Amino acid sequence: MVGDNINIDIYPLQRALEIANQKGLDLVEISPNSDPPVCKVIDYSKFKYSQKKKQKSIKSNSQKNVLKEIRFGPNTDEHDFNFKLNHAKKFLGNGFKVKAYVHFFGRTIVFKERGEILLLRLAQELEDISNVEELPKLEGKRMFLMLTPKK
């Protein structure tokens, strides 16, 4: 049994419970598989609270994977391309993944090559700050390109 101001020793279960009750604390089993089982005299609600705080801080410090999308049409003009390119640079600079896609609507599906050229051009423009995760591929009426920021 381990605890504050308690000698580390082997106690019978009843004696350990008495010690915990005298201190106004809880007897918590730490290692049930050892022989004899290891217990600790602590304030269990305070222990749970500190565990919850640790989990919360770990969760808040972890980096969230954010995916930003940029949509093009197969007939996207030069100015619009540059405008969206600057947005992609900003997103990648902030550490976000970028999913660029060309949406083919109506009969524009016949311009698949234009969409692929557009996405490959975007990848080429961003090659110094990003890695291509997935090359352009057509799924339904959309052609996707995934970019991740370089570390």
N, CA, C and O of each residue as an XYZ file, in Angstrom:
604
protein
N       0.849     -1.183      0.000
C       0.000      0.000      0.000
C       0.888      1.238      0.000
O       1.887      1.296      0.718
N       0.521      2.222     -0.806
C       1.288      3.443     -0.970
C       0.353      4.614     -0.713
O      -0.839      4.530     -1.007
N       0.877      5.699     -0.171
C       0.066      6.882      0.027
C       0.843      7.946      0.753
O       2.010      7.738      1.083
N       0.217      9.105      1.018
C       0.864     10.191      1.737
C       0.961      9.845      3.217
O      -0.023      9.421      3.823
N       2.127     10.020      3.792
C       2.377      9.775      5.220
C       2.002      8.367      5.646
O       1.580      8.159      6.784
N       2.148      7.401      4.760
C       1.848      6.010      5.082
C       3.091      5.196      4.766
O       3.692      5.346      3.703
N       3.464      4.346      5.685
C       4.614      3.488      5.437
C       4.283      2.517      4.317
O       3.199      1.935      4.278
N       5.231      2.353      3.413
C       5.040      1.396      2.327
C       5.241      0.016      2.933
O       6.344     -0.365      3.326
N       4.142     -0.713      2.994
C       4.181     -2.019      3.666
C       3.020     -2.859      3.147
O       2.174     -2.391      2.384
N       3.010     -4.122      3.589
C       1.911     -5.017      3.218
C       0.919     -5.020      4.371
O       1.261     -5.332      5.512
N      -0.340     -4.656      4.038
C      -1.412     -4.641      5.037
C      -2.526     -5.565      4.567
O      -2.723     -5.734      3.363
N      -3.262     -6.169      5.514
C      -4.476     -6.897      5.122
C      -5.521     -5.902      4.609
O      -5.463     -4.713      4.923
N      -6.454     -6.388      3.835
C      -7.452     -5.529      3.194
C      -8.211     -4.681      4.212
O      -8.381     -3.480      4.000
N      -8.673     -5.283      5.319
C      -9.441     -4.538      6.317
C      -8.613     -3.410      6.920
O      -9.117     -2.303      7.111
N      -7.344     -3.686      7.220
C      -6.466     -2.671      7.813
C      -6.232     -1.530      6.816
O      -6.222     -0.363      7.206
N      -6.045     -1.858      5.542
C      -5.837     -0.851      4.511
C      -7.078      0.035      4.371
O      -6.962      1.252      4.220
N      -8.266     -0.579      4.422
C      -9.506      0.209      4.347
C      -9.655      1.122      5.563
O     -10.113      2.257      5.435
N      -9.268      0.628      6.747
C      -9.334      1.454      7.964
C      -8.417      2.666      7.841
O      -8.801      3.783      8.186
N      -7.204      2.435      7.345
C      -6.252      3.544      7.184
C      -6.819      4.589      6.222
O      -6.720      5.790      6.471
N      -7.404      4.128      5.141
C      -7.983      5.050      4.169
C      -9.144      5.828      4.773
O      -9.265      7.032      4.548
N     -10.004      5.149      5.544
C     -11.142      5.824      6.183
C     -10.669      6.836      7.220
O     -11.254      7.913      7.332
N      -9.636      6.519      7.972
C      -9.111      7.442      8.982
C      -8.619      8.733      8.323
O      -8.798      9.825      8.864
N      -8.014      8.597      7.179
C      -7.483      9.777      6.468
C      -8.574     10.490      5.657
O      -8.356     11.595      5.161
N      -9.745      9.857      5.523
C     -10.824     10.453      4.736
C     -10.561     10.352      3.237
O     -11.035     11.178      2.456
N      -9.798      9.330      2.843
C      -9.442      9.140      1.445
C      -9.967      7.795      0.947
O     -10.654      7.081      1.677
N      -9.641      7.459     -0.290
C     -10.102      6.215     -0.898
C      -8.926      5.268     -1.094
O      -7.789      5.694     -1.294
N      -9.226      3.976     -1.031
C      -8.230      2.949     -1.310
C      -8.426      2.517     -2.761
O      -9.473      1.975     -3.113
N      -7.422      2.755     -3.603
C      -7.526      2.477     -5.029
C      -6.509      1.409     -5.400
O      -5.330      1.503     -5.059
N      -6.996      0.381     -6.115
C      -6.120     -0.705     -6.543
C      -5.363     -0.261     -7.794
O      -5.968      0.049     -8.820
N      -4.026     -0.236     -7.697
C      -3.191      0.230     -8.800
C      -2.785     -0.925     -9.706
O      -2.916     -0.837    -10.927
N      -2.293     -2.006     -9.110
C      -1.821     -3.152     -9.884
C      -2.454     -4.422     -9.328
O      -1.913     -5.017     -8.396
N      -3.593     -4.851     -9.882
C      -4.297     -6.004     -9.328
C      -3.609     -7.345     -9.636
O      -3.848     -8.323     -8.928
N      -2.776     -7.411    -10.658
C      -2.178     -8.685    -11.065
C      -0.930     -9.051    -10.279
O      -0.493    -10.201    -10.321
N      -0.346     -8.093     -9.559
C       0.860     -8.414     -8.797
C       0.482     -9.187     -7.536
O      -0.686     -9.249     -7.155
N       1.484     -9.769     -6.906
C       1.215    -10.552     -5.698
C       2.065    -10.008     -4.570
O       3.280    -10.198     -4.622
N       1.554     -9.374     -3.593
C       0.163     -8.984     -3.339
C      -0.230     -7.777     -4.199
O       0.639     -7.053     -4.685
N      -1.541     -7.559     -4.387
C      -1.994     -6.416     -5.189
C      -1.527     -5.095     -4.575
O      -1.510     -4.932     -3.355
N      -1.153     -4.161     -5.442
C      -0.678     -2.857     -4.982
C      -1.859     -1.894     -4.956
O      -2.594     -1.751     -5.933
N      -2.020     -1.234     -3.801
C      -3.095     -0.258     -3.628
C      -2.502      1.076     -3.211
O      -1.375      1.143     -2.721
N      -3.276      2.136     -3.411
C      -2.814      3.472     -3.068
C      -3.941      4.213     -2.360
O      -5.104      4.122     -2.752
N      -3.580      4.944     -1.314
C      -4.562      5.740     -0.585
C      -4.523      7.147     -1.161
O      -3.563      7.890     -0.957
N      -5.604      7.511     -1.902
C      -5.681      8.828     -2.540
C      -7.116      9.323     -2.516
O      -8.042      8.570     -2.211
N      -7.291     10.596     -2.839
C      -8.629     11.151     -3.027
C      -9.016     10.848     -4.472
O      -8.505     11.478     -5.398
N      -9.912      9.888     -4.665
C     -10.209      9.374     -6.002
C     -10.848     10.443     -6.889
O     -10.526     10.520     -8.075
N     -11.736     11.260     -6.350
C     -12.373     12.290     -7.179
C     -11.332     13.306     -7.661
O     -11.405     13.780     -8.795
N     -10.360     13.642     -6.794
C      -9.289     14.543     -7.196
C      -8.413     13.896     -8.271
O      -7.963     14.563     -9.202
N      -8.180     12.595     -8.129
C      -7.401     11.833     -9.121
C      -8.105     11.843    -10.477
O      -7.477     12.087    -11.507
N      -9.426     11.574    -10.471
C     -10.182     11.574    -11.728
C     -10.167     12.959    -12.368
O     -10.058     13.081    -13.588
N     -10.279     14.004    -11.541
C     -10.263     15.370    -12.039
C      -8.927     15.681    -12.719
O      -8.900     16.263    -13.804
N      -7.823     15.292    -12.081
C      -6.509     15.568    -12.667
C      -6.303     14.768    -13.954
O      -5.682     15.265    -14.893
N      -6.823     13.521    -14.012
C      -6.729     12.723    -15.233
C      -7.501     13.397    -16.369
O      -7.034     13.448    -17.507
N      -8.686     13.913    -16.043
C      -9.507     14.578    -17.045
C      -8.809     15.833    -17.571
O      -8.858     16.110    -18.769
N      -8.157     16.595    -16.682
C      -7.423     17.790    -17.086
C      -6.252     17.426    -17.999
O      -5.989     18.121    -18.981
N      -5.544     16.328    -17.674
C      -4.425     15.884    -18.509
C      -4.924     15.525    -19.905
O      -4.327     15.928    -20.903
N      -6.031     14.759    -19.975
C      -6.584     14.361    -21.268
C      -6.997     15.584    -22.086
O      -6.792     15.631    -23.299
N      -7.581     16.575    -21.403
C      -8.029     17.776    -22.092
C      -6.840     18.557    -22.648
O      -6.899     19.067    -23.766
N      -5.756     18.651    -21.865
C      -4.585     19.388    -22.353
C      -3.918     18.647    -23.505
O      -3.444     19.279    -24.449
N      -3.874     17.315    -23.444
C      -3.309     16.534    -24.544
C      -4.131     16.749    -25.802
O      -3.578     16.912    -26.889
N      -5.459     16.749    -25.656
C      -6.350     16.930    -26.799
C      -6.206     18.326    -27.396
O      -6.212     18.479    -28.618
N      -6.077     19.347    -26.546
C      -5.967     20.710    -27.064
C      -4.612     20.960    -27.715
O      -4.510     21.790    -28.619
N      -3.568     20.259    -27.272
C      -2.246     20.450    -27.861
C      -2.047     19.663    -29.145
O      -1.133     19.956    -29.915
N      -2.895     18.660    -29.385
C      -2.738     17.870    -30.595
C      -3.168     18.700    -31.801
O      -4.080     19.522    -31.716
N      -2.500     18.471    -32.911
C      -2.802     19.229    -34.117
C      -4.018     18.624    -34.806
O      -4.094     17.415    -35.029
N      -4.948     19.480    -35.131
C      -6.146     19.017    -35.806
C      -5.883     18.999    -37.310
O      -5.287     19.927    -37.857
N      -6.326     17.953    -37.960
C      -6.147     17.819    -39.396
C      -7.301     18.527    -40.088
O      -8.419     18.014    -40.117
N      -7.038     19.688    -40.639
C      -8.085     20.461    -41.302
C      -7.887     20.356    -42.804
O      -6.775     20.498    -43.313
N      -8.970     20.109    -43.493
C      -8.939     19.974    -44.950
C      -9.691     21.151    -45.562
O     -10.873     21.358    -45.285
N      -8.998     21.913    -46.390
C      -9.615     23.043    -47.084
C      -9.860     22.634    -48.538
O      -9.045     21.935    -49.141
N     -10.974     23.071    -49.086
C     -11.318     22.715    -50.463
C     -11.272     23.947    -51.357
O     -11.672     25.044    -50.967
N     -10.774     23.731    -52.558
C     -10.769     24.778    -53.572
C     -11.421     24.194    -54.822
O     -11.025     23.136    -55.312
N     -12.419     24.899    -55.322
C     -13.210     24.387    -56.444
C     -12.896     25.168    -57.711
O     -12.858     26.399    -57.711
N     -12.679     24.446    -58.760
C     -12.461     25.031    -60.079
C     -13.535     24.522    -61.022
O     -14.183     23.508    -60.759
N     -13.715     25.237    -62.121
C     -14.509     24.757    -63.239
C     -13.542     24.419    -64.362
O     -12.398     24.872    -64.332
N     -13.963     23.640    -65.348
C     -13.039     23.290    -66.431
C     -12.626     24.493    -67.275
O     -11.597     24.448    -67.949
N     -13.408     25.560    -67.247
C     -13.104     26.756    -68.032
C     -12.626     27.905    -67.149
O     -12.898     29.067    -67.448
N     -11.925     27.595    -66.078
C     -11.442     28.622    -65.154
C     -10.425     29.520    -65.857
O      -9.488     29.045    -66.498
N     -10.637     30.829    -65.717
C      -9.793     31.820    -66.381
C      -8.512     32.054    -65.582
O      -8.404     31.602    -64.442
N      -7.547     32.752    -66.167
C      -6.233     32.994    -65.556
C      -6.355     33.749    -64.227
O      -5.731     33.368    -63.236
N      -7.153     34.810    -64.207
C      -7.301     35.603    -62.984
C      -7.897     34.762    -61.852
O      -7.418     34.811    -60.719
N      -8.940     33.995    -62.163
C      -9.566     33.147    -61.155
C      -8.591     32.087    -60.653
O      -8.569     31.765    -59.465
N      -7.792     31.552    -61.560
C      -6.797     30.548    -61.170
C      -5.795     31.153    -60.186
O      -5.477     30.543    -59.165
N      -5.297     32.362    -60.496
C      -4.322     33.009    -59.613
C      -4.935     33.346    -58.260
O      -4.275     33.231    -57.227
N      -6.191     33.761    -58.268
C      -6.903     34.082    -57.023
C      -6.988     32.843    -56.133
O      -6.714     32.920    -54.936
N      -7.363     31.713    -56.706
C      -7.495     30.471    -55.945
C      -6.124     29.898    -55.579
O      -5.980     29.237    -54.550
N      -5.125     30.148    -56.416
C      -3.756     29.739    -56.115
C      -3.260     30.443    -54.856
O      -2.614     29.827    -54.009
N      -3.563     31.739    -54.735
C      -3.153     32.481    -53.536
C      -3.852     31.942    -52.289
O      -3.250     31.871    -51.217
N      -5.118     31.563    -52.429
C      -5.823     30.956    -51.293
C      -5.158     29.641    -50.898
O      -4.981     29.364    -49.712
N      -4.795     28.843    -51.877
C      -4.147     27.559    -51.605
C      -2.810     27.780    -50.898
O      -2.471     27.047    -49.969
N      -2.056     28.780    -51.331
C      -0.776     29.097    -50.677
C      -0.994     29.476    -49.222
O      -0.238     29.063    -48.342
N      -2.036     30.268    -48.974
C      -2.339     30.694    -47.607
C      -2.734     29.489    -46.749
O      -2.276     29.363    -45.613
N      -3.574     28.611    -47.279
C      -4.002     27.418    -46.532
C      -2.813     26.518    -46.214
O      -2.667     26.052    -45.084
N      -1.963     26.274    -47.211
C      -0.801     25.408    -47.006
C       0.187     26.052    -46.030
O       0.829     25.358    -45.242
N       0.303     27.370    -46.087
C       1.174     28.091    -45.151
C       0.705     27.959    -43.713
O       1.514     27.964    -42.785
N      -0.607     27.842    -43.531
C      -1.174     27.662    -42.185
C      -1.150     26.211    -41.739
O      -1.575     25.902    -40.625
N      -0.661     25.312    -42.591
C      -0.528     23.908    -42.216
C      -1.748     23.051    -42.522
O      -1.857     21.936    -42.012
N      -2.666     23.549    -43.344
C      -3.858     22.784    -43.687
C      -3.612     21.955    -44.943
O      -2.797     22.318    -45.791
N      -4.329     20.835    -45.051
C      -4.336     20.083    -46.305
C      -5.270     20.804    -47.270
O      -6.225     21.462    -46.858
N      -4.983     20.669    -48.543
C      -5.823     21.304    -49.564
C      -6.325     20.234    -50.523
O      -5.557     19.426    -51.045
N      -7.632     20.255    -50.740
C      -8.268     19.362    -51.706
C      -8.792     20.255    -52.830
O      -9.805     20.938    -52.678
N      -8.096     20.235    -53.939
C      -8.519     21.027    -55.092
C      -9.290     20.109    -56.023
O      -8.887     18.971    -56.261
N     -10.390     20.603    -56.545
C     -11.156     19.774    -57.469
C     -11.784     20.605    -58.571
O     -12.111     21.778    -58.395
N     -11.939     19.956    -59.704
C     -12.623     20.556    -60.845
C     -13.988     19.890    -60.918
O     -14.099     18.669    -61.028
N     -15.018     20.715    -60.854
C     -16.386     20.198    -60.904
C     -16.904     20.337    -62.337
O     -16.992     21.440    -62.877
N     -17.239     19.207    -62.934
C     -17.776     19.191    -64.294
C     -19.297     19.165    -64.203
O     -19.878     18.223    -63.664
N     -19.932     20.196    -64.729
C     -21.387     20.252    -64.695
C     -21.922     20.241    -66.118
O     -21.337     20.819    -67.034
N     -23.031     19.577    -66.271
C     -23.648     19.496    -67.603
C     -22.759     18.794    -68.608
O     -22.241     17.710    -68.344
N     -22.586     19.416    -69.758
C     -21.802     18.803    -70.838
C     -20.305     19.082    -70.738
O     -19.541     18.658    -71.605
N     -19.881     19.786    -69.699
C     -18.449     20.101    -69.572
C     -17.616     18.864    -69.245
O     -16.388     18.943    -69.197
N     -18.260     17.740    -69.023
C     -17.545     16.497    -68.732
C     -16.656     16.092    -69.906
O     -15.726     15.303    -69.736
N     -16.937     16.628    -71.098
C     -16.110     16.296    -72.258
C     -14.745     16.980    -72.199
O     -13.859     16.661    -72.991
N     -14.568     17.936    -71.246
C     -13.297     18.646    -71.101
C     -12.471     18.090    -69.942
O     -11.874     18.853    -69.184
N     -12.436     16.766    -69.804
C     -11.680     16.133    -68.711
C     -10.205     16.518    -68.758
O      -9.575     16.719    -67.720
N      -9.652     16.621    -69.986
C      -8.230     16.947    -70.133
C      -7.933     18.337    -69.575
O      -6.903     18.543    -68.934
N      -8.840     19.296    -69.820
C      -8.660     20.653    -69.295
C      -8.600     20.648    -67.775
O      -7.792     21.352    -67.169
N      -9.470     19.841    -67.167
C      -9.489     19.759    -65.704
C      -8.201     19.167    -65.170
O      -7.653     19.652    -64.180
N      -7.720     18.130    -65.816
C      -6.479     17.497    -65.367
C      -5.302     18.454    -65.536
O      -4.448     18.543    -64.654
N      -5.250     19.165    -66.654
C      -4.173     20.136    -66.897
C      -4.215     21.236    -65.843
O      -3.176     21.668    -65.345
N      -5.416     21.684    -65.509
C      -5.591     22.738    -64.508
C      -5.065     22.283    -63.149
O      -4.349     23.032    -62.484
N      -5.407     21.075    -62.731
C      -4.960     20.572    -61.428
C      -3.454     20.315    -61.401
O      -2.791     20.584    -60.400
N      -2.917     19.792    -62.510
C      -1.476     19.563    -62.571
C      -0.709     20.890    -62.555
O       0.374     20.984    -61.978
N      -1.278     21.902    -63.187
C      -0.659     23.233    -63.156
C      -0.657     23.792    -61.741
O       0.319     24.406    -61.311
N      -1.766     23.575    -61.007
C      -1.841     24.016    -59.614
C      -0.765     23.308    -58.777
O      -0.082     23.939    -57.970
N      -0.625     22.005    -58.979
C       0.380     21.243    -58.244
C       1.781     21.740    -58.563
O       2.633     21.821    -57.678
N       2.018     22.071    -59.819
C       3.332     22.559    -60.235
C       3.629     23.925    -59.610
O       4.756     24.184    -59.188
N       2.626     24.790    -59.551
C       2.802     26.124    -58.947
C       3.090     26.031    -57.450
O       3.795     26.874    -56.894
N       2.540     24.999    -56.799
C       2.672     24.867    -55.342
C       3.728     23.845    -54.928
O       3.806     23.493    -53.751
N       4.545     23.361    -55.870
C       5.478     22.281    -55.554
C       6.531     22.681    -54.519
O       7.060     21.812    -53.826
N       6.851     23.979    -54.397
C       7.853     24.402    -53.424
C       7.321     24.415    -51.991
O       8.113     24.350    -51.051
N       5.999     24.499    -51.798
C       5.448     24.534    -50.434
C       4.555     23.342    -50.107
O       4.057     23.228    -48.987
N       4.347     22.446    -51.090
C       3.442     21.329    -50.824
C       3.913     20.048    -51.487
O       4.730     20.057    -52.408
N       3.368     18.942    -50.987
C       3.571     17.627    -51.587
C       2.249     17.154    -52.159
O       1.196     17.386    -51.567
N       2.296     16.498    -53.300
C       1.078     15.950    -53.895
C       0.806     14.611    -53.225
O       1.607     13.681    -53.326
N      -0.324     14.521    -52.545
C      -0.710     13.284    -51.873
C      -1.386     12.326    -52.847
O      -1.126     11.123    -52.833
N      -2.249     12.870    -53.685
C      -2.947     12.071    -54.698
C      -2.916     12.825    -56.015
O      -3.220     14.017    -56.063
N      -2.552     12.138    -57.070
C      -2.605     12.748    -58.397
C      -4.069     12.893    -58.823
O      -4.943     12.221    -58.273
N      -4.339     13.764    -59.795
C      -5.736     13.972    -60.204
C      -6.409     12.675    -60.643
O      -5.877     11.916    -61.453
N      -7.600     12.445    -60.082
C      -8.391     11.298    -60.510
C      -9.855     11.697    -60.545
O     -10.322     12.506    -59.742
N     -10.553     11.117    -61.482
C     -11.952     11.469    -61.724
C     -12.857     10.547    -60.920
O     -12.758      9.323    -61.007
N     -13.742     11.156    -60.134
C     -14.765     10.421    -59.388
C     -16.101     11.076    -59.683
O     -16.388     12.169    -59.196
N     -16.897     10.418    -60.462
C     -18.196     10.988    -60.826
C     -18.008     12.211    -61.703
O     -17.429     12.128    -62.786
N     -18.505     13.355    -61.225
C     -18.394     14.597    -61.986
C     -17.317     15.512    -61.421
O     -17.288     16.703    -61.731
N     -16.419     14.955    -60.582
C     -15.355     15.763    -59.990
C     -14.009     15.100    -60.197
O     -13.888     13.876    -60.143
N     -12.991     15.927    -60.435
C     -11.617     15.448    -60.527
C     -10.856     16.068    -59.354
O     -10.821     17.291    -59.213
N     -10.239     15.216    -58.502
C      -9.612     15.657    -57.267
C      -8.100     15.680    -57.340
O      -7.489     14.928    -58.100
N      -7.498     16.555    -56.538
C      -6.058     16.607    -56.313
C      -5.854     16.929    -54.842
O      -6.378     17.930    -54.352
N      -5.093     16.088    -54.121
C      -4.838     16.313    -52.693
C      -3.424     16.845    -52.506
O      -2.469     16.285    -53.046
N      -3.289     17.931    -51.738
C      -1.991     18.529    -51.447
C      -1.800     18.620    -49.941
O      -2.731     18.964    -49.212
N      -0.598     18.312    -49.477
C      -0.265     18.453    -48.058
C       0.911     19.413    -47.933
O       1.774     19.438    -48.810
N       0.965     20.208    -46.856
C       2.066     21.146    -46.705
C       3.383     20.433    -46.434
O       3.407     19.383    -45.792
N       4.475     21.004    -46.923
C       5.795     20.441    -46.616
C       6.153     20.854    -45.196
O       5.840     21.958    -44.752
N       6.812     19.944    -44.501
C       7.195     20.236    -43.107
C       8.435     21.095    -43.085
O       8.920     21.452    -42.012
